[in-house]
Structure formats: C-alpha cells, structure tokens
Amino acid sequence: MNDFENATTDLLSIAEARSRLGGVGRTTIWKLVTEGKLQGIKVGARSFVLASSIDHFIDSQLTAASEVEK
C-alpha cells in the first residue's frame, strides 16, 4: 500500500466518525473538532475526520476514566 492509500484510509466521513464513537450526533462531532479534540479536514465540499484523532480521543478518555477510578 502506498502513502496515498494509507492517507485515504485514515479519513473517515462524518457518518463513519459518528459510528466509531458509538453513534454520537453530528453536532457532537463538530463540537469535538472545534474544541481540538478531533482533527477535521475539508476536501472540496466534503468533511472528514482523521481516524488517528478518533483513536487518540478514545485513548485519552480511557486514560482519564482510569485516573478517576484510582
């Protein structure tokens, strides 16, 4: 797989991003992007979220939750 193919598989549509986060709403996705918790990009008229930013967000939430439990 070349670098271009890797890059495109790292882009998730807003619907895919919502699904990866348990079905949250579009507004929640955009709030997380605005707050800098997710990385969003636009390509033409389409909007995408970087898959790696979702993974990082989930990891940070798990870390925060485990620190609260201590």
Distance bins in CASP14 RR format, pairs under 12 A and 6 or more apart:
PFRMAT RR
TARGET T0000
AUTHOR 0000-0000-0000
RMODE 2
METHOD distances of the structure
MODEL  1
1 7 0 0 0 0 0 1 0 0 0 0 0
1 8 0 0 0 0 0 1 0 0 0 0 0
1 9 0 0 0 0 1 0 0 0 0 0 0
1 10 0 0 0 0 0 1 0 0 0 0 0
2 8 0 0 0 0 0 1 0 0 0 0 0
2 9 0 0 0 0 0 1 0 0 0 0 0
3 9 0 0 0 0 0 1 0 0 0 0 0
3 10 0 0 0 0 0 1 0 0 0 0 0
4 10 0 0 0 0 0 1 0 0 0 0 0
4 11 0 0 0 0 0 1 0 0 0 0 0
5 11 0 0 0 0 0 1 0 0 0 0 0
6 50 0 0 0 0 0 1 0 0 0 0 0
6 51 0 0 0 0 0 1 0 0 0 0 0
6 52 0 0 0 0 0 1 0 0 0 0 0
7 41 0 0 0 0 0 1 0 0 0 0 0
7 43 0 0 0 0 0 1 0 0 0 0 0
7 48 0 0 0 0 0 1 0 0 0 0 0
7 50 0 0 0 0 1 0 0 0 0 0 0
7 51 0 0 0 0 0 1 0 0 0 0 0
7 52 0 0 0 0 0 1 0 0 0 0 0
8 41 0 0 0 0 0 1 0 0 0 0 0
8 43 0 0 0 0 1 0 0 0 0 0 0
8 46 0 0 0 0 0 1 0 0 0 0 0
8 48 0 0 0 0 1 0 0 0 0 0 0
8 50 0 0 0 0 0 1 0 0 0 0 0
8 51 0 0 0 0 0 1 0 0 0 0 0
9 16 0 0 0 0 0 1 0 0 0 0 0
9 48 0 0 0 0 0 1 0 0 0 0 0
9 50 0 0 0 0 0 1 0 0 0 0 0
9 51 1 0 0 1 0 0 0 0 0 0 0
9 52 0 0 0 0 0 1 0 0 0 0 0
10 16 0 0 0 0 0 1 0 0 0 0 0
10 17 0 0 0 0 0 1 0 0 0 0 0
10 39 0 0 0 0 0 1 0 0 0 0 0
10 40 0 0 0 0 0 1 0 0 0 0 0
10 41 0 0 0 0 0 1 0 0 0 0 0
10 48 0 0 0 0 1 0 0 0 0 0 0
10 49 0 0 0 0 1 0 0 0 0 0 0
10 50 1 0 1 0 0 0 0 0 0 0 0
10 51 1 0 1 0 0 0 0 0 0 0 0
10 52 1 0 0 1 0 0 0 0 0 0 0
10 53 0 0 0 0 1 0 0 0 0 0 0
10 54 0 0 0 0 1 0 0 0 0 0 0
10 55 0 0 0 0 1 0 0 0 0 0 0
11 17 0 0 0 0 1 0 0 0 0 0 0
11 39 0 0 0 0 0 1 0 0 0 0 0
11 40 0 0 0 0 1 0 0 0 0 0 0
11 41 1 0 0 1 0 0 0 0 0 0 0
11 42 0 0 0 0 0 1 0 0 0 0 0
11 43 1 0 0 1 0 0 0 0 0 0 0
11 46 0 0 0 0 1 0 0 0 0 0 0
11 47 0 0 0 0 1 0 0 0 0 0 0
11 48 1 0 1 0 0 0 0 0 0 0 0
11 49 1 0 0 1 0 0 0 0 0 0 0
11 50 1 0 0 1 0 0 0 0 0 0 0
11 51 1 0 0 1 0 0 0 0 0 0 0
11 52 0 0 0 0 0 1 0 0 0 0 0
11 53 0 0 0 0 0 1 0 0 0 0 0
11 54 0 0 0 0 0 1 0 0 0 0 0
12 18 0 0 0 0 1 0 0 0 0 0 0
12 19 0 0 0 0 1 0 0 0 0 0 0
12 20 1 0 0 1 0 0 0 0 0 0 0
12 21 0 0 0 0 0 1 0 0 0 0 0
12 29 0 0 0 0 1 0 0 0 0 0 0
12 33 0 0 0 0 0 1 0 0 0 0 0
12 38 0 0 0 0 1 0 0 0 0 0 0
12 39 0 0 0 0 0 1 0 0 0 0 0
12 40 0 0 0 0 1 0 0 0 0 0 0
12 41 0 0 0 0 0 1 0 0 0 0 0
12 46 0 0 0 0 0 1 0 0 0 0 0
12 47 0 0 0 0 0 1 0 0 0 0 0
12 48 1 0 0 1 0 0 0 0 0 0 0
12 49 1 0 1 0 0 0 0 0 0 0 0
12 50 1 0 0 1 0 0 0 0 0 0 0
12 51 1 0 1 0 0 0 0 0 0 0 0
12 52 0 0 0 0 0 1 0 0 0 0 0
12 53 0 0 0 0 1 0 0 0 0 0 0
12 54 1 0 0 1 0 0 0 0 0 0 0
12 55 0 0 0 0 0 1 0 0 0 0 0
13 19 0 0 0 0 1 0 0 0 0 0 0
13 20 0 0 0 0 0 1 0 0 0 0 0
13 26 0 0 0 0 0 1 0 0 0 0 0
13 29 0 0 0 0 0 1 0 0 0 0 0
13 40 0 0 0 0 0 1 0 0 0 0 0
13 41 0 0 0 0 0 1 0 0 0 0 0
13 42 0 0 0 0 0 1 0 0 0 0 0
13 43 0 0 0 0 0 1 0 0 0 0 0
13 46 1 0 0 1 0 0 0 0 0 0 0
13 47 1 0 0 1 0 0 0 0 0 0 0
13 48 1 0 0 1 0 0 0 0 0 0 0
13 49 0 0 0 0 1 0 0 0 0 0 0
13 50 0 0 0 0 0 1 0 0 0 0 0
13 51 0 0 0 0 0 1 0 0 0 0 0
14 20 0 0 0 0 0 1 0 0 0 0 0
14 21 0 0 0 0 0 1 0 0 0 0 0
14 23 0 0 0 0 0 1 0 0 0 0 0
14 24 0 0 0 0 0 1 0 0 0 0 0
14 25 0 0 0 0 1 0 0 0 0 0 0
14 26 1 0 0 1 0 0 0 0 0 0 0
14 27 0 0 0 0 0 1 0 0 0 0 0
14 28 0 0 0 0 0 1 0 0 0 0 0
14 29 1 0 1 0 0 0 0 0 0 0 0
14 30 0 0 0 0 1 0 0 0 0 0 0
14 32 0 0 0 0 0 1 0 0 0 0 0
14 33 0 0 0 0 1 0 0 0 0 0 0
14 38 0 0 0 0 0 1 0 0 0 0 0
14 40 0 0 0 0 1 0 0 0 0 0 0
14 41 0 0 0 0 0 1 0 0 0 0 0
14 42 0 0 0 0 0 1 0 0 0 0 0
14 46 0 0 0 0 1 0 0 0 0 0 0
14 47 1 0 1 0 0 0 0 0 0 0 0
14 48 1 0 0 1 0 0 0 0 0 0 0
14 49 1 0 0 1 0 0 0 0 0 0 0
14 54 0 0 0 0 0 1 0 0 0 0 0
15 21 0 0 0 0 0 1 0 0 0 0 0
15 22 0 0 0 0 0 1 0 0 0 0 0
15 23 0 0 0 0 1 0 0 0 0 0 0
15 24 0 0 0 0 0 1 0 0 0 0 0
15 25 0 0 0 0 0 1 0 0 0 0 0
15 26 0 0 0 0 1 0 0 0 0 0 0
15 29 0 0 0 0 1 0 0 0 0 0 0
15 46 0 0 0 0 0 1 0 0 0 0 0
15 47 0 0 0 0 0 1 0 0 0 0 0
15 48 0 0 0 0 0 1 0 0 0 0 0
15 49 0 0 0 0 0 1 0 0 0 0 0
16 22 0 0 0 0 0 1 0 0 0 0 0
16 23 0 0 0 0 0 1 0 0 0 0 0
16 29 0 0 0 0 0 1 0 0 0 0 0
16 46 0 0 0 0 0 1 0 0 0 0 0
16 47 0 0 0 0 0 1 0 0 0 0 0
16 48 0 0 0 0 1 0 0 0 0 0 0
16 49 1 0 0 1 0 0 0 0 0 0 0
16 50 0 0 0 0 0 1 0 0 0 0 0
16 51 0 0 0 0 1 0 0 0 0 0 0
16 54 0 0 0 0 1 0 0 0 0 0 0
17 23 0 0 0 0 1 0 0 0 0 0 0
17 24 0 0 0 0 1 0 0 0 0 0 0
17 25 0 0 0 0 1 0 0 0 0 0 0
17 26 0 0 0 0 1 0 0 0 0 0 0
17 28 0 0 0 0 1 0 0 0 0 0 0
17 29 1 0 1 0 0 0 0 0 0 0 0
17 30 0 0 0 0 0 1 0 0 0 0 0
17 32 0 0 0 0 1 0 0 0 0 0 0
17 33 0 0 0 0 1 0 0 0 0 0 0
17 37 0 0 0 0 0 1 0 0 0 0 0
17 38 1 0 0 1 0 0 0 0 0 0 0
17 39 0 0 0 0 0 1 0 0 0 0 0
17 40 0 0 0 0 1 0 0 0 0 0 0
17 41 0 0 0 0 0 1 0 0 0 0 0
17 47 0 0 0 0 1 0 0 0 0 0 0
17 48 0 0 0 0 1 0 0 0 0 0 0
17 49 1 0 1 0 0 0 0 0 0 0 0
17 50 0 0 0 0 1 0 0 0 0 0 0
17 51 0 0 0 0 1 0 0 0 0 0 0
17 52 0 0 0 0 0 1 0 0 0 0 0
17 53 0 0 0 0 1 0 0 0 0 0 0
17 54 1 0 0 1 0 0 0 0 0 0 0
17 55 0 0 0 0 0 1 0 0 0 0 0
17 57 0 0 0 0 0 1 0 0 0 0 0
17 58 0 0 0 0 0 1 0 0 0 0 0
18 24 1 0 1 0 0 0 0 0 0 0 0
18 25 1 0 1 0 0 0 0 0 0 0 0
18 26 1 0 0 1 0 0 0 0 0 0 0
18 27 0 0 0 0 0 1 0 0 0 0 0
18 28 1 0 0 1 0 0 0 0 0 0 0
18 29 1 0 1 0 0 0 0 0 0 0 0
18 30 0 0 0 0 0 1 0 0 0 0 0
18 32 0 0 0 0 0 1 0 0 0 0 0
18 38 0 0 0 0 0 1 0 0 0 0 0
18 47 0 0 0 0 0 1 0 0 0 0 0
18 49 0 0 0 0 1 0 0 0 0 0 0
18 54 0 0 0 0 0 1 0 0 0 0 0
19 25 0 0 0 0 0 1 0 0 0 0 0
19 26 0 0 0 0 0 1 0 0 0 0 0
19 29 0 0 0 0 0 1 0 0 0 0 0
19 49 0 0 0 0 0 1 0 0 0 0 0
19 51 0 0 0 0 0 1 0 0 0 0 0
19 54 0 0 0 0 0 1 0 0 0 0 0
20 29 0 0 0 0 1 0 0 0 0 0 0
20 32 0 0 0 0 0 1 0 0 0 0 0
20 38 0 0 0 0 0 1 0 0 0 0 0
20 49 0 0 0 0 1 0 0 0 0 0 0
20 50 0 0 0 0 0 1 0 0 0 0 0
20 51 1 0 0 1 0 0 0 0 0 0 0
20 52 0 0 0 0 0 1 0 0 0 0 0
20 53 0 0 0 0 0 1 0 0 0 0 0
20 54 1 0 1 0 0 0 0 0 0 0 0
20 55 0 0 0 0 1 0 0 0 0 0 0
20 57 0 0 0 0 1 0 0 0 0 0 0
20 58 0 0 0 0 1 0 0 0 0 0 0
21 28 1 0 0 1 0 0 0 0 0 0 0
21 29 1 0 0 1 0 0 0 0 0 0 0
21 31 0 0 0 0 0 1 0 0 0 0 0
21 32 0 0 0 0 1 0 0 0 0 0 0
21 33 0 0 0 0 0 1 0 0 0 0 0
21 37 0 0 0 0 0 1 0 0 0 0 0
21 38 0 0 0 0 1 0 0 0 0 0 0
21 49 0 0 0 0 1 0 0 0 0 0 0
21 51 0 0 0 0 0 1 0 0 0 0 0
21 53 0 0 0 0 0 1 0 0 0 0 0
21 54 1 0 0 1 0 0 0 0 0 0 0
21 55 0 0 0 0 0 1 0 0 0 0 0
21 57 1 0 0 1 0 0 0 0 0 0 0
21 58 1 0 0 1 0 0 0 0 0 0 0
21 61 0 0 0 0 1 0 0 0 0 0 0
22 28 0 0 0 0 0 1 0 0 0 0 0
22 29 0 0 0 0 0 1 0 0 0 0 0
22 54 0 0 0 0 0 1 0 0 0 0 0
22 58 0 0 0 0 0 1 0 0 0 0 0
23 29 0 0 0 0 1 0 0 0 0 0 0
24 30 0 0 0 0 0 1 0 0 0 0 0
24 31 0 0 0 0 1 0 0 0 0 0 0
24 32 0 0 0 0 1 0 0 0 0 0 0
24 37 0 0 0 0 0 1 0 0 0 0 0
24 38 0 0 0 0 0 1 0 0 0 0 0
24 49 0 0 0 0 0 1 0 0 0 0 0
24 54 0 0 0 0 0 1 0 0 0 0 0
24 57 0 0 0 0 0 1 0 0 0 0 0
25 31 0 0 0 0 1 0 0 0 0 0 0
25 32 0 0 0 0 0 1 0 0 0 0 0
26 32 0 0 0 0 0 1 0 0 0 0 0
26 33 0 0 0 0 0 1 0 0 0 0 0
26 47 0 0 0 0 1 0 0 0 0 0 0
26 49 0 0 0 0 0 1 0 0 0 0 0
27 33 0 0 0 0 0 1 0 0 0 0 0
27 34 0 0 0 0 0 1 0 0 0 0 0
28 34 0 0 0 0 0 1 0 0 0 0 0
28 35 0 0 0 0 0 1 0 0 0 0 0
28 37 0 0 0 0 0 1 0 0 0 0 0
28 38 0 0 0 0 1 0 0 0 0 0 0
28 49 0 0 0 0 0 1 0 0 0 0 0
28 57 0 0 0 0 0 1 0 0 0 0 0
29 35 0 0 0 0 0 1 0 0 0 0 0
29 36 0 0 0 0 0 1 0 0 0 0 0
29 37 0 0 0 0 0 1 0 0 0 0 0
29 38 1 0 0 1 0 0 0 0 0 0 0
29 39 0 0 0 0 0 1 0 0 0 0 0
29 40 0 0 0 0 1 0 0 0 0 0 0
29 47 0 0 0 0 1 0 0 0 0 0 0
29 48 0 0 0 0 0 1 0 0 0 0 0
29 49 1 0 0 1 0 0 0 0 0 0 0
29 53 0 0 0 0 0 1 0 0 0 0 0
29 54 0 0 0 0 1 0 0 0 0 0 0
29 57 0 0 0 0 0 1 0 0 0 0 0
30 36 0 0 0 0 0 1 0 0 0 0 0
30 37 0 0 0 0 0 1 0 0 0 0 0
30 38 0 0 0 0 1 0 0 0 0 0 0
30 40 0 0 0 0 1 0 0 0 0 0 0
30 47 0 0 0 0 1 0 0 0 0 0 0
30 49 0 0 0 0 1 0 0 0 0 0 0
31 37 0 0 0 0 1 0 0 0 0 0 0
31 38 0 0 0 0 1 0 0 0 0 0 0
32 38 1 0 1 0 0 0 0 0 0 0 0
32 39 0 0 0 0 1 0 0 0 0 0 0
32 40 0 0 0 0 1 0 0 0 0 0 0
32 49 0 0 0 0 1 0 0 0 0 0 0
32 50 0 0 0 0 0 1 0 0 0 0 0
32 53 0 0 0 0 1 0 0 0 0 0 0
32 54 0 0 0 0 1 0 0 0 0 0 0
32 56 0 0 0 0 0 1 0 0 0 0 0
32 57 1 0 0 1 0 0 0 0 0 0 0
32 58 0 0 0 0 0 1 0 0 0 0 0
32 60 0 0 0 0 0 1 0 0 0 0 0
32 61 0 0 0 0 0 1 0 0 0 0 0
33 39 1 0 0 1 0 0 0 0 0 0 0
33 40 1 0 1 0 0 0 0 0 0 0 0
33 41 0 0 0 0 1 0 0 0 0 0 0
33 42 0 0 0 0 0 1 0 0 0 0 0
33 47 0 0 0 0 1 0 0 0 0 0 0
33 48 0 0 0 0 0 1 0 0 0 0 0
33 49 1 0 0 1 0 0 0 0 0 0 0
33 50 0 0 0 0 0 1 0 0 0 0 0
33 53 0 0 0 0 1 0 0 0 0 0 0
33 54 0 0 0 0 0 1 0 0 0 0 0
33 57 0 0 0 0 0 1 0 0 0 0 0
34 40 0 0 0 0 1 0 0 0 0 0 0
35 53 0 0 0 0 0 1 0 0 0 0 0
35 57 0 0 0 0 0 1 0 0 0 0 0
36 49 0 0 0 0 0 1 0 0 0 0 0
36 50 0 0 0 0 0 1 0 0 0 0 0
36 53 0 0 0 0 1 0 0 0 0 0 0
36 56 0 0 0 0 0 1 0 0 0 0 0
36 57 0 0 0 0 1 0 0 0 0 0 0
36 60 0 0 0 0 0 1 0 0 0 0 0
37 49 0 0 0 0 0 1 0 0 0 0 0
37 50 0 0 0 0 0 1 0 0 0 0 0
37 53 1 0 0 1 0 0 0 0 0 0 0
37 54 0 0 0 0 1 0 0 0 0 0 0
37 56 0 0 0 0 1 0 0 0 0 0 0
37 57 1 0 1 0 0 0 0 0 0 0 0
37 58 0 0 0 0 0 1 0 0 0 0 0
37 59 0 0 0 0 0 1 0 0 0 0 0
37 60 1 0 0 1 0 0 0 0 0 0 0
37 61 0 0 0 0 1 0 0 0 0 0 0
37 64 0 0 0 0 0 1 0 0 0 0 0
38 47 0 0 0 0 0 1 0 0 0 0 0
38 48 0 0 0 0 0 1 0 0 0 0 0
38 49 1 0 1 0 0 0 0 0 0 0 0
38 50 1 0 0 1 0 0 0 0 0 0 0
38 51 0 0 0 0 0 1 0 0 0 0 0
38 52 0 0 0 0 1 0 0 0 0 0 0
38 53 1 0 1 0 0 0 0 0 0 0 0
38 54 1 0 0 1 0 0 0 0 0 0 0
38 55 0 0 0 0 0 1 0 0 0 0 0
38 56 0 0 0 0 1 0 0 0 0 0 0
38 57 1 0 1 0 0 0 0 0 0 0 0
38 58 0 0 0 0 0 1 0 0 0 0 0
38 60 0 0 0 0 0 1 0 0 0 0 0
38 61 0 0 0 0 0 1 0 0 0 0 0
39 47 0 0 0 0 0 1 0 0 0 0 0
39 48 0 0 0 0 1 0 0 0 0 0 0
39 49 1 0 0 1 0 0 0 0 0 0 0
39 50 1 0 1 0 0 0 0 0 0 0 0
39 51 0 0 0 0 1 0 0 0 0 0 0
39 52 1 0 0 1 0 0 0 0 0 0 0
39 53 1 0 1 0 0 0 0 0 0 0 0
39 54 0 0 0 0 1 0 0 0 0 0 0
39 55 0 0 0 0 0 1 0 0 0 0 0
39 56 0 0 0 0 1 0 0 0 0 0 0
39 57 0 0 0 0 1 0 0 0 0 0 0
40 46 0 0 0 0 0 1 0 0 0 0 0
40 47 1 0 0 1 0 0 0 0 0 0 0
40 48 1 0 0 1 0 0 0 0 0 0 0
40 49 1 0 1 0 0 0 0 0 0 0 0
40 50 1 0 0 1 0 0 0 0 0 0 0
40 51 0 0 0 0 0 1 0 0 0 0 0
40 52 0 0 0 0 0 1 0 0 0 0 0
40 53 1 0 0 1 0 0 0 0 0 0 0
40 54 0 0 0 0 0 1 0 0 0 0 0
40 57 0 0 0 0 0 1 0 0 0 0 0
41 47 1 0 0 1 0 0 0 0 0 0 0
41 48 1 0 1 0 0 0 0 0 0 0 0
41 49 1 0 0 1 0 0 0 0 0 0 0
41 50 1 0 0 1 0 0 0 0 0 0 0
41 51 0 0 0 0 0 1 0 0 0 0 0
41 53 0 0 0 0 0 1 0 0 0 0 0
42 48 1 0 0 1 0 0 0 0 0 0 0
42 49 0 0 0 0 0 1 0 0 0 0 0
43 49 0 0 0 0 0 1 0 0 0 0 0
48 54 0 0 0 0 0 1 0 0 0 0 0
49 55 0 0 0 0 0 1 0 0 0 0 0
49 56 0 0 0 0 0 1 0 0 0 0 0
49 57 0 0 0 0 1 0 0 0 0 0 0
50 56 0 0 0 0 1 0 0 0 0 0 0
50 57 0 0 0 0 0 1 0 0 0 0 0
51 57 0 0 0 0 0 1 0 0 0 0 0
51 58 0 0 0 0 0 1 0 0 0 0 0
52 58 0 0 0 0 0 1 0 0 0 0 0
52 59 0 0 0 0 0 1 0 0 0 0 0
53 59 0 0 0 0 0 1 0 0 0 0 0
53 60 0 0 0 0 0 1 0 0 0 0 0
54 60 0 0 0 0 0 1 0 0 0 0 0
54 61 0 0 0 0 0 1 0 0 0 0 0
55 61 0 0 0 0 0 1 0 0 0 0 0
55 62 0 0 0 0 0 1 0 0 0 0 0
56 62 0 0 0 0 0 1 0 0 0 0 0
56 63 0 0 0 0 0 1 0 0 0 0 0
57 63 0 0 0 0 0 1 0 0 0 0 0
57 64 0 0 0 0 0 1 0 0 0 0 0
58 64 0 0 0 0 0 1 0 0 0 0 0
58 65 0 0 0 0 0 1 0 0 0 0 0
59 65 0 0 0 0 0 1 0 0 0 0 0
59 66 0 0 0 0 0 1 0 0 0 0 0
60 66 0 0 0 0 0 1 0 0 0 0 0
60 67 0 0 0 0 0 1 0 0 0 0 0
61 67 0 0 0 0 0 1 0 0 0 0 0
61 68 0 0 0 0 0 1 0 0 0 0 0
62 68 0 0 0 0 0 1 0 0 0 0 0
62 69 0 0 0 0 0 1 0 0 0 0 0
63 69 0 0 0 0 0 1 0 0 0 0 0
63 70 0 0 0 0 0 1 0 0 0 0 0
64 70 0 0 0 0 0 1 0 0 0 0 0
END
